[in-house]
Amino acid sequence: MDQLNTESKDSIDRGTGMKTVKHDYDQAFIDGLLEILERNKDDGLLDTQPDVPKVNIKEVRESLGISQPEFAHIFGIPLATLRNWEQGRSEPHSMGSSFLYLIEKCPNVIIPELLKLPRK
């Protein structure tokens, strides 16, 4: 497997006059993602969208033991939208469906991460 490009950049610190080394990890990360995308493109994996299974939002919310307002607040979904989804008046768009699928499959990862974020 190819290694990520973690090329170092040498510079002289003006305050101390000492040589410093800065690794360009951000660029290495981007380069790695672009390489993965290119490989998947070559394999034809980017030609189709994933077939995300429909999630019963009410069942997911109830399995987590939280109310509609709590679910809406944690996941940043307008309460009216959540109610419409649960009552079948509307359905989430493709990105929303993917997000709900991930909530269903790994709530113990997603919820703690979202709760770490600053609130508006």
Buried (B, 14 or more C-beta within 10 A) or exposed (E): EEEEBEEEEEEEEEEEEEEEEEEBEEEBEEBBEEEEEEEEEEEEEEEEEEEBEEBEBBEBBEEBEBEBEEBBBBBEBEEEBBBBBBEEEEEBEEEBBBBBBBBBEEBEEBBEEEEEEEEE
